[in-house]
Amino acid sequence: MLHVDLCDTGYGLLNYVTIMVNQDRVFSRDMSINNVLKYLENYLGEEMFAPFTTTGIGSLPFRDPEEAAVFSLQACDIPFWPQLPKLSFRELMVAQYSEGLPGVKIDEVKERVFIESVNQDELNRFYERISEDGDFPISREYARGFYAFVAELERTEKRFSCLKGQITGPLTFTLSIKMPDGRYLYFDDEMREVATMLLQRKAVWQIRELSRYAERVLIFVDEPILTAIGSSSYLGVEPEEVERLLRETVSAIRNNGAIAGIHSCGRADWGMLMRTGADIINFDAYDYFDNLMIYKEQLKEFFERGAYLAWGIVPTTEAIRDVEASSVKEMILKEFELLSEVISLEEIHKSSLLTPSCGAGSRTVEEARKVFSILKEIAGELKG
């Protein structure tokens, strides 16, 4: 069921927007009319994605940005801009999005991202830039793969049905950077909010850039650290706060007319992730399907609201060296069968995307090519 409340300012902005899709709520102040229309088009149009549509997570092992861009455009149904961690430390998932964070320093020799000091003037400049809806781009120095991808898009002169970008999630980001007193940034209330706003603006910038070349933009929020939440290393991280940060980040993506996904490549509280309002949940189906099955009842509700499950079925661990497409296909068919105890196979197929289990940046180029070759082969067979 869809319910929309709108209040128009008369200046092309909606100063109050509430969109309810079953139990899924999207809310924003000063949301542009165009972005409301984009969101409604995504929801009300044909199926958002065809069954077994493929995409990638983000990282690739190439050192040549142009080679990586060409590969991404050919490797899957929804091309993604490539993160290139072997090219530069600044292309790793925390450093890559740190540009613009007040007080941040990067030590490329020791491969550290940390807060050296923060003064109020720097914070005030950050808040002013936010209030003015200023851009927070990822510069070429931090994302050569992005700029090579855009250059290749320009060269092809093709308009895509969908392109994918990604940001590091607020939990992984704030629990990877330390303050001057040695605490993780997450545990400083103000800096946690600042970092989350920064990440959201990095997503918005990608949406604006990629929208020039595609009908729709998909943004994944990458949260590998979720598997460790609740462990002794992260005592004090409250589940309610985790959900709030992710829900607000998902809303920021959707409020700007894009499709929001969350990727986590280990065990996680999948029920909580489904409650964030994400359109897509991406999990490691190769190693952690049993963990997802704990939440099969919540998954049924997730599908009922039109959301998608992205199956990370091709391993990006050392297992890729020996795995074959036939064994991977056999595995996913068995997983479909187990899930069909509570959800029909027709619904599962209709609501399934396919991806690698995680980014392929730690693999060799040959192994990465194998990952996407198997992905394409399995998708082709499942699509019939």
C-alpha positions, 0 to 999 in steps of 0.5 A, a space after each residue: 500500500 502506498 500513501 503520500 503526504 505533500 506540502 508544497 512551498 511554491 518554490 519547487 521544494 516540498 517542505 514536508 514529505 511523508 511516503 509510506 510503502 506498507 511499513 516503509 517510511 521515507 521523510 525529508 524536509 526540502 525534498 525537491 519535487 523531481 526527487 519525489 517523482 524519481 522515487 515514486 517512479 522507482 516504486 510505481 513503475 515496472 519491476 525495479 530490476 529483472 530477476 537475477 540482475 548482476 552488479 559488483 560490490 566496488 573494489 577491483 584489483 586493477 592498477 590501471 583505472 581505465 582498464 578497471 572502468 572498461 572491465 566494470 562496464 562489461 562485467 555485469 548488468 549494472 556497471 559500478 565505478 571501481 574502487 582501486 585499493 592496490 593503486 593507492 591507500 587513499 582508495 581504501 574504503 575509509 580513506 576514500 570518503 574521509 576528504 572533507 571530514 573536520 580534523 582528519 589526517 591521512 598517514 600513507 606510510 603507516 596507512 592510518 586515517 585519524 583525527 589530529 585535532 578539531 576546532 570549532 571554526 572548522 566545524 562551523 565551516 563544515 556546518 555552513 557548507 552543509 546548510 548551503 547544500 554544498 557539494 562534497 565530491 570525492 576528488 580524483 586523488 581519492 577515486 581515480 577509478 570513479 573519474 576513469 569510469 565517468 570518462 568511459 561513460 562519456 566516450 560510449 555516449 550511451 545512457 544506461 538503465 542503472 549505474 551503481 555507486 557506493 559509500 562506506 557505511 557510518 558504522 564501519 567509517 566511525 569505528 575505523 577512525 580514532 580521535 586524539 584521545 584514542 577513542 573511536 570517532 563513533 564515541 564522540 557524539 558530535 563527530 559521529 553526526 558530522 561523519 554520517 552527514 559527510 558520508 551522506 553528502 558523498 552519496 548525494 554527489 555520486 547520485 548527481 554525477 551518475 544521473 547524467 548517464 543513467 535513468 536510475 542510480 543505485 548506491 550501496 552502503 558498505 558495512 563490513 563491520 556489522 559482523 563485529 557489533 556486539 563483540 568485546 571490541 565494540 562494547 557501547 555500540 547500541 543497536 538502536 543507534 546502529 539502526 538510526 544511522 543506517 536508516 538516516 543514510 538510506 533515507 538520504 539516498 532515497 530522498 535524492 531519487 536513488 535506490 538504496 542498498 546495504 552490503 554486509 559480507 559476514 554475519 549481521 542482524 539482518 532483521 535490523 537491516 531490513 527495518 532501515 528501509 533499504 531497497 536491497 540487502 546484499 549478503 554473502 550467500 556463499 558462506 553465510 546463508 545459514 545466518 540469513 535463514 534465522 530471519 526468514 520470517 522478516 525476509 518474507 515481509 521484506 519481499 512483500 514491500 517490494 524490496 530485493 535480496 542480492 545474493 553474494 554467491 561467487 566467493 571473493 576469498 581464496 575459495 575462488 581459486 578452486 570453485 567452478 560455476 557448476 558448484 556455485 549454481 548448485 549451491 544457490 539452487 539449494 538455498 532457493 529451495 530452503 528459503 522456499 519453505 516460507 517464500 514461493 520460488 516465484 517470489 524469490 526469483 522475482 526479488 533476487 539480484 546476484 553479486 560477488 560475495 564482497 569486493 574483489 580488490 584483494 584478489 589478483 586480476 585473473 581471479 577477479 575476472 574469474 569471479 565475474 565470469 562465473 557470476 555472468 554464467 550463473 545469471 545467464 543460466 538462471 535467467 534462461 
